[in-house]
Amino acid sequence: MVAMTVQPQLRKKPGPPATGKGTPVQVRLQPNILADVDAWIDQQPDPKPSRPEAVRRLATEGLISWGVRDPAKNA
C-alpha cells in the first residue's frame, strides 16, 4: 500500500497581486475628510479609484503642489 500526501489548497487573496514594494500605512480619517475623499472619487472617470488609491493620488498631488515631490517622478 502506497501512502499519499494531501496538499493543502491555498486560498487566493482578493485584489491585485502584491508587489512587495512600499510600506503599508494605516490612516484613520474623520468622517468629514472621508466624505471629501469619497466626493473626489465620485468625480473621477470610470473605472473609479478605490479609497486607498484615491488617498495615494491625493497625497501625490498635494506633495507636487507643495513643491515637495518632482512631478517627473509621478510613478
Backbone atoms as SQL, in Angstrom:
CREATE TABLE atoms (id INTEGER PRIMARY KEY, chain TEXT, resi INTEGER, resn TEXT, atom TEXT, x REAL, y REAL, z REAL);
INSERT INTO atoms VALUES
  (1, 'A', 1, 'MET', 'N', 0.834, -1.175, 0.000),
  (2, 'A', 1, 'MET', 'CA', 0.000, 0.000, 0.000),
  (3, 'A', 1, 'MET', 'C', 0.886, 1.249, 0.000),
  (4, 'A', 2, 'VAL', 'N', 0.564, 2.217, -0.872),
  (5, 'A', 2, 'VAL', 'CA', 1.354, 3.438, -1.006),
  (6, 'A', 2, 'VAL', 'C', 0.660, 4.563, -0.252),
  (7, 'A', 3, 'ALA', 'N', 1.424, 5.235, 0.602),
  (8, 'A', 3, 'ALA', 'CA', 0.869, 6.363, 1.351),
  (9, 'A', 3, 'ALA', 'C', 0.790, 7.591, 0.437),
  (10, 'A', 4, 'MET', 'N', -0.321, 8.309, 0.494),
  (11, 'A', 4, 'MET', 'CA', -0.497, 9.514, -0.335),
  (12, 'A', 4, 'MET', 'C', -0.486, 10.738, 0.561),
  (13, 'A', 5, 'THR', 'N', 0.118, 11.777, 0.060),
  (14, 'A', 5, 'THR', 'CA', 0.133, 13.032, 0.799),
  (15, 'A', 5, 'THR', 'C', -0.921, 13.963, 0.215),
  (16, 'A', 6, 'VAL', 'N', -1.604, 14.625, 1.072),
  (17, 'A', 6, 'VAL', 'CA', -2.623, 15.576, 0.637),
  (18, 'A', 6, 'VAL', 'C', -2.033, 16.972, 0.751),
  (19, 'A', 7, 'GLN', 'N', -2.027, 17.685, -0.372),
  (20, 'A', 7, 'GLN', 'CA', -1.520, 19.042, -0.388),
  (21, 'A', 7, 'GLN', 'C', -2.650, 20.004, -0.004),
  (22, 'A', 8, 'PRO', 'N', -2.415, 20.902, 0.956),
  (23, 'A', 8, 'PRO', 'CA', -3.465, 21.870, 1.301),
  (24, 'A', 8, 'PRO', 'C', -3.664, 22.841, 0.135),
  (25, 'A', 9, 'GLN', 'N', -4.908, 23.215, -0.092),
  (26, 'A', 9, 'GLN', 'CA', -5.194, 24.174, -1.154),
  (27, 'A', 9, 'GLN', 'C', -5.028, 25.577, -0.606),
  (28, 'A', 10, 'LEU', 'N', -4.257, 26.389, -1.315),
  (29, 'A', 10, 'LEU', 'CA', -4.036, 27.765, -0.898),
  (30, 'A', 10, 'LEU', 'C', -5.168, 28.630, -1.416),
  (31, 'A', 11, 'ARG', 'N', -5.650, 29.515, -0.591),
  (32, 'A', 11, 'ARG', 'CA', -6.711, 30.422, -0.996),
  (33, 'A', 11, 'ARG', 'C', -6.108, 31.680, -1.587),
  (34, 'A', 12, 'LYS', 'N', -6.694, 32.137, -2.683),
  (35, 'A', 12, 'LYS', 'CA', -6.233, 33.377, -3.298),
  (36, 'A', 12, 'LYS', 'C', -6.753, 34.565, -2.508),
  (37, 'A', 13, 'LYS', 'N', -5.900, 35.534, -2.297),
  (38, 'A', 13, 'LYS', 'CA', -6.331, 36.757, -1.637),
  (39, 'A', 13, 'LYS', 'C', -7.040, 37.637, -2.656),
  (40, 'A', 14, 'PRO', 'N', -8.078, 38.352, -2.247),
  (41, 'A', 14, 'PRO', 'CA', -8.752, 39.245, -3.188),
  (42, 'A', 14, 'PRO', 'C', -7.879, 40.456, -3.510),
  (43, 'A', 15, 'GLY', 'N', -8.145, 41.063, -4.637),
  (44, 'A', 15, 'GLY', 'CA', -7.436, 42.281, -5.006),
  (45, 'A', 15, 'GLY', 'C', -6.264, 42.018, -5.920),
  (46, 'A', 16, 'PRO', 'N', -5.569, 43.089, -6.259),
  (47, 'A', 16, 'PRO', 'CA', -4.437, 42.944, -7.173),
  (48, 'A', 16, 'PRO', 'C', -3.294, 42.198, -6.501),
  (49, 'A', 17, 'PRO', 'N', -2.413, 41.600, -7.305),
  (50, 'A', 17, 'PRO', 'CA', -1.290, 40.879, -6.709),
  (51, 'A', 17, 'PRO', 'C', -0.362, 41.829, -5.953),
  (52, 'A', 18, 'ALA', 'N', 0.182, 41.356, -4.879),
  (53, 'A', 18, 'ALA', 'CA', 1.092, 42.176, -4.073),
  (54, 'A', 18, 'ALA', 'C', 2.382, 42.423, -4.839),
  (55, 'A', 19, 'THR', 'N', 2.887, 43.634, -4.762),
  (56, 'A', 19, 'THR', 'CA', 4.135, 43.964, -5.442),
  (57, 'A', 19, 'THR', 'C', 5.326, 43.760, -4.528),
  (58, 'A', 20, 'GLY', 'N', 5.066, 43.752, -3.218),
  (59, 'A', 20, 'GLY', 'CA', 6.164, 43.618, -2.276),
  (60, 'A', 20, 'GLY', 'C', 6.920, 44.919, -2.088),
  (61, 'A', 21, 'LYS', 'N', 6.420, 45.988, -2.722),
  (62, 'A', 21, 'LYS', 'CA', 7.090, 47.285, -2.628),
  (63, 'A', 21, 'LYS', 'C', 6.234, 48.232, -1.807),
  (64, 'A', 22, 'GLY', 'N', 6.870, 49.169, -1.176),
  (65, 'A', 22, 'GLY', 'CA', 6.143, 50.163, -0.399),
  (66, 'A', 22, 'GLY', 'C', 5.969, 49.720, 1.046),
  (67, 'A', 23, 'THR', 'N', 5.644, 50.679, 1.874),
  (68, 'A', 23, 'THR', 'CA', 5.424, 50.440, 3.288),
  (69, 'A', 23, 'THR', 'C', 3.942, 50.604, 3.571),
  (70, 'A', 24, 'PRO', 'N', 3.302, 49.593, 4.148),
  (71, 'A', 24, 'PRO', 'CA', 1.890, 49.738, 4.475),
  (72, 'A', 24, 'PRO', 'C', 1.702, 50.821, 5.532),
  (73, 'A', 25, 'VAL', 'N', 0.701, 51.664, 5.326),
  (74, 'A', 25, 'VAL', 'CA', 0.393, 52.743, 6.262),
  (75, 'A', 25, 'VAL', 'C', -1.104, 52.713, 6.532),
  (76, 'A', 26, 'GLN', 'N', -1.458, 52.657, 7.788),
  (77, 'A', 26, 'GLN', 'CA', -2.871, 52.692, 8.152),
  (78, 'A', 26, 'GLN', 'C', -3.202, 54.092, 8.623),
  (79, 'A', 27, 'VAL', 'N', -4.254, 54.662, 8.061),
  (80, 'A', 27, 'VAL', 'CA', -4.646, 56.032, 8.400),
  (81, 'A', 27, 'VAL', 'C', -6.093, 56.026, 8.851),
  (82, 'A', 28, 'ARG', 'N', -6.369, 56.743, 9.917),
  (83, 'A', 28, 'ARG', 'CA', -7.731, 56.882, 10.409),
  (84, 'A', 28, 'ARG', 'C', -8.229, 58.259, 9.976),
  (85, 'A', 29, 'LEU', 'N', -9.312, 58.294, 9.198),
  (86, 'A', 29, 'LEU', 'CA', -9.853, 59.557, 8.704),
  (87, 'A', 29, 'LEU', 'C', -11.149, 59.902, 9.421),
  (88, 'A', 30, 'GLN', 'N', -11.301, 61.166, 9.744),
  (89, 'A', 30, 'GLN', 'CA', -12.542, 61.634, 10.337),
  (90, 'A', 30, 'GLN', 'C', -13.641, 61.616, 9.272),
  (91, 'A', 31, 'PRO', 'N', -14.897, 61.492, 9.685),
  (92, 'A', 31, 'PRO', 'CA', -15.996, 61.369, 8.718),
  (93, 'A', 31, 'PRO', 'C', -16.049, 62.487, 7.678),
  (94, 'A', 32, 'ASN', 'N', -15.746, 63.720, 8.067),
  (95, 'A', 32, 'ASN', 'CA', -15.819, 64.819, 7.094),
  (96, 'A', 32, 'ASN', 'C', -14.717, 64.711, 6.037),
  (97, 'A', 33, 'ILE', 'N', -13.540, 64.266, 6.411),
  (98, 'A', 33, 'ILE', 'CA', -12.461, 64.096, 5.437),
  (99, 'A', 33, 'ILE', 'C', -12.759, 62.899, 4.538),
  (100, 'A', 34, 'LEU', 'N', -13.263, 61.819, 5.124),
  (101, 'A', 34, 'LEU', 'CA', -13.620, 60.646, 4.333),
  (102, 'A', 34, 'LEU', 'C', -14.713, 60.994, 3.315),
  (103, 'A', 35, 'ALA', 'N', -15.654, 61.835, 3.718),
  (104, 'A', 35, 'ALA', 'CA', -16.705, 62.281, 2.792),
  (105, 'A', 35, 'ALA', 'C', -16.093, 63.074, 1.638),
  (106, 'A', 36, 'ASP', 'N', -15.081, 63.894, 1.931),
  (107, 'A', 36, 'ASP', 'CA', -14.390, 64.648, 0.873),
  (108, 'A', 36, 'ASP', 'C', -13.663, 63.703, -0.077),
  (109, 'A', 37, 'VAL', 'N', -13.017, 62.674, 0.458),
  (110, 'A', 37, 'VAL', 'CA', -12.327, 61.689, -0.382),
  (111, 'A', 37, 'VAL', 'C', -13.346, 60.966, -1.262),
  (112, 'A', 38, 'ASP', 'N', -14.458, 60.554, -0.670),
  (113, 'A', 38, 'ASP', 'CA', -15.499, 59.867, -1.442),
  (114, 'A', 38, 'ASP', 'C', -16.082, 60.771, -2.525),
  (115, 'A', 39, 'ALA', 'N', -16.245, 62.060, -2.228),
  (116, 'A', 39, 'ALA', 'CA', -16.751, 63.002, -3.231),
  (117, 'A', 39, 'ALA', 'C', -15.750, 63.141, -4.378),
  (118, 'A', 40, 'TRP', 'N', -14.453, 63.164, -4.045),
  (119, 'A', 40, 'TRP', 'CA', -13.421, 63.233, -5.086),
  (120, 'A', 40, 'TRP', 'C', -13.472, 61.983, -5.958),
  (121, 'A', 41, 'ILE', 'N', -13.640, 60.816, -5.330),
  (122, 'A', 41, 'ILE', 'CA', -13.740, 59.558, -6.072),
  (123, 'A', 41, 'ILE', 'C', -14.921, 59.615, -7.041),
  (124, 'A', 42, 'ASP', 'N', -16.062, 60.135, -6.576),
  (125, 'A', 42, 'ASP', 'CA', -17.263, 60.219, -7.419),
  (126, 'A', 42, 'ASP', 'C', -17.037, 61.096, -8.648),
  (127, 'A', 43, 'GLN', 'N', -16.128, 62.060, -8.568),
  (128, 'A', 43, 'GLN', 'CA', -15.847, 62.960, -9.688),
  (129, 'A', 43, 'GLN', 'C', -14.881, 62.351, -10.698),
  (130, 'A', 44, 'GLN', 'N', -14.267, 61.227, -10.361),
  (131, 'A', 44, 'GLN', 'CA', -13.280, 60.613, -11.245),
  (132, 'A', 44, 'GLN', 'C', -13.974, 59.772, -12.319),
  (133, 'A', 45, 'PRO', 'N', -13.337, 59.667, -13.492),
  (134, 'A', 45, 'PRO', 'CA', -13.926, 58.847, -14.556),
  (135, 'A', 45, 'PRO', 'C', -13.846, 57.357, -14.203),
  (136, 'A', 46, 'ASP', 'N', -14.682, 56.576, -14.854),
  (137, 'A', 46, 'ASP', 'CA', -14.644, 55.120, -14.673),
  (138, 'A', 46, 'ASP', 'C', -13.407, 54.555, -15.337),
  (139, 'A', 47, 'PRO', 'N', -12.758, 53.576, -14.793),
  (140, 'A', 47, 'PRO', 'CA', -13.057, 52.946, -13.524),
  (141, 'A', 47, 'PRO', 'C', -12.613, 53.841, -12.365),
  (142, 'A', 48, 'LYS', 'N', -13.489, 54.016, -11.411),
  (143, 'A', 48, 'LYS', 'CA', -13.209, 54.890, -10.267),
  (144, 'A', 48, 'LYS', 'C', -12.151, 54.248, -9.363),
  (145, 'A', 49, 'PRO', 'N', -11.270, 55.075, -8.797),
  (146, 'A', 49, 'PRO', 'CA', -10.244, 54.514, -7.906),
  (147, 'A', 49, 'PRO', 'C', -10.858, 54.046, -6.591),
  (148, 'A', 50, 'SER', 'N', -10.204, 53.091, -5.962),
  (149, 'A', 50, 'SER', 'CA', -10.609, 52.646, -4.627),
  (150, 'A', 50, 'SER', 'C', -10.210, 53.744, -3.631),
  (151, 'A', 51, 'ARG', 'N', -10.673, 53.632, -2.415),
  (152, 'A', 51, 'ARG', 'CA', -10.278, 54.619, -1.398),
  (153, 'A', 51, 'ARG', 'C', -8.765, 54.651, -1.202),
  (154, 'A', 52, 'PRO', 'N', -8.090, 53.491, -1.068),
  (155, 'A', 52, 'PRO', 'CA', -6.635, 53.553, -0.902),
  (156, 'A', 52, 'PRO', 'C', -5.943, 54.220, -2.093),
  (157, 'A', 53, 'GLU', 'N', -6.387, 53.898, -3.309),
  (158, 'A', 53, 'GLU', 'CA', -5.786, 54.517, -4.496),
  (159, 'A', 53, 'GLU', 'C', -6.073, 56.013, -4.512),
  (160, 'A', 54, 'ALA', 'N', -7.278, 56.415, -4.101),
  (161, 'A', 54, 'ALA', 'CA', -7.623, 57.838, -4.054),
  (162, 'A', 54, 'ALA', 'C', -6.713, 58.573, -3.073),
  (163, 'A', 55, 'VAL', 'N', -6.488, 57.988, -1.910),
  (164, 'A', 55, 'VAL', 'CA', -5.616, 58.622, -0.909),
  (165, 'A', 55, 'VAL', 'C', -4.192, 58.731, -1.461),
  (166, 'A', 56, 'ARG', 'N', -3.703, 57.694, -2.155),
  (167, 'A', 56, 'ARG', 'CA', -2.357, 57.765, -2.762),
  (168, 'A', 56, 'ARG', 'C', -2.287, 58.889, -3.784),
  (169, 'A', 57, 'ARG', 'N', -3.301, 58.977, -4.659),
  (170, 'A', 57, 'ARG', 'CA', -3.292, 60.015, -5.697),
  (171, 'A', 57, 'ARG', 'C', -3.378, 61.411, -5.090),
  (172, 'A', 58, 'LEU', 'N', -4.263, 61.580, -4.109),
  (173, 'A', 58, 'LEU', 'CA', -4.406, 62.898, -3.476),
  (174, 'A', 58, 'LEU', 'C', -3.134, 63.303, -2.737),
  (175, 'A', 59, 'ALA', 'N', -2.494, 62.352, -2.069),
  (176, 'A', 59, 'ALA', 'CA', -1.242, 62.653, -1.378),
  (177, 'A', 59, 'ALA', 'C', -0.167, 63.053, -2.378),
  (178, 'A', 60, 'THR', 'N', -0.082, 62.342, -3.493),
  (179, 'A', 60, 'THR', 'CA', 0.909, 62.662, -4.524),
  (180, 'A', 60, 'THR', 'C', 0.646, 64.040, -5.102),
  (181, 'A', 61, 'GLU', 'N', -0.626, 64.329, -5.423),
  (182, 'A', 61, 'GLU', 'CA', -0.968, 65.645, -5.972),
  (183, 'A', 61, 'GLU', 'C', -0.632, 66.764, -4.980),
  (184, 'A', 62, 'GLY', 'N', -0.913, 66.520, -3.699),
  (185, 'A', 62, 'GLY', 'CA', -0.598, 67.519, -2.675),
  (186, 'A', 62, 'GLY', 'C', 0.900, 67.759, -2.563),
  (187, 'A', 63, 'LEU', 'N', 1.687, 66.690, -2.567),
  (188, 'A', 63, 'LEU', 'CA', 3.143, 66.834, -2.472),
  (189, 'A', 63, 'LEU', 'C', 3.716, 67.562, -3.682),
  (190, 'A', 64, 'ILE', 'N', 3.153, 67.304, -4.859),
  (191, 'A', 64, 'ILE', 'CA', 3.607, 68.005, -6.066),
  (192, 'A', 64, 'ILE', 'C', 3.246, 69.482, -5.970),
  (193, 'A', 65, 'SER', 'N', 2.024, 69.781, -5.545),
  (194, 'A', 65, 'SER', 'CA', 1.592, 71.185, -5.483),
  (195, 'A', 65, 'SER', 'C', 2.375, 71.980, -4.442),
  (196, 'A', 66, 'TRP', 'N', 2.867, 71.310, -3.405),
  (197, 'A', 66, 'TRP', 'CA', 3.663, 71.992, -2.377),
  (198, 'A', 66, 'TRP', 'C', 5.136, 72.064, -2.751),
  (199, 'A', 67, 'GLY', 'N', 5.492, 71.477, -3.890),
  (200, 'A', 67, 'GLY', 'CA', 6.877, 71.511, -4.325),
  (201, 'A', 67, 'GLY', 'C', 7.771, 70.514, -3.607),
  (202, 'A', 68, 'VAL', 'N', 7.182, 69.569, -2.905),
  (203, 'A', 68, 'VAL', 'CA', 7.951, 68.571, -2.169),
  (204, 'A', 68, 'VAL', 'C', 8.348, 67.415, -3.083),
  (205, 'A', 69, 'ARG', 'N', 7.513, 67.125, -4.067),
  (206, 'A', 69, 'ARG', 'CA', 7.750, 65.996, -4.980),
  (207, 'A', 69, 'ARG', 'C', 7.894, 66.528, -6.397),
  (208, 'A', 70, 'ASP', 'N', 8.854, 65.973, -7.120),
  (209, 'A', 70, 'ASP', 'CA', 9.081, 66.335, -8.509),
  (210, 'A', 70, 'ASP', 'C', 7.985, 65.699, -9.369),
  (211, 'A', 71, 'PRO', 'N', 7.238, 66.498, -10.164),
  (212, 'A', 71, 'PRO', 'CA', 6.191, 65.928, -10.998),
  (213, 'A', 71, 'PRO', 'C', 6.696, 64.864, -11.978),
  (214, 'A', 72, 'ALA', 'N', 7.965, 64.908, -12.354),
  (215, 'A', 72, 'ALA', 'CA', 8.532, 63.920, -13.263),
  (216, 'A', 72, 'ALA', 'C', 8.611, 62.546, -12.594),
  (217, 'A', 73, 'LYS', 'N', 8.602, 62.514, -11.287),
  (218, 'A', 73, 'LYS', 'CA', 8.671, 61.248, -10.552),
  (219, 'A', 73, 'LYS', 'C', 7.274, 60.809, -10.125),
  (220, 'A', 74, 'ASN', 'N', 6.284, 61.085, -10.934),
  (221, 'A', 74, 'ASN', 'CA', 4.908, 60.780, -10.596),
  (222, 'A', 74, 'ASN', 'C', 4.554, 59.336, -10.897),
  (223, 'A', 75, 'ALA', 'N', 5.370, 58.414, -10.418),
  (224, 'A', 75, 'ALA', 'CA', 5.098, 56.987, -10.629),
  (225, 'A', 75, 'ALA', 'C', 5.169, 56.256, -9.318);
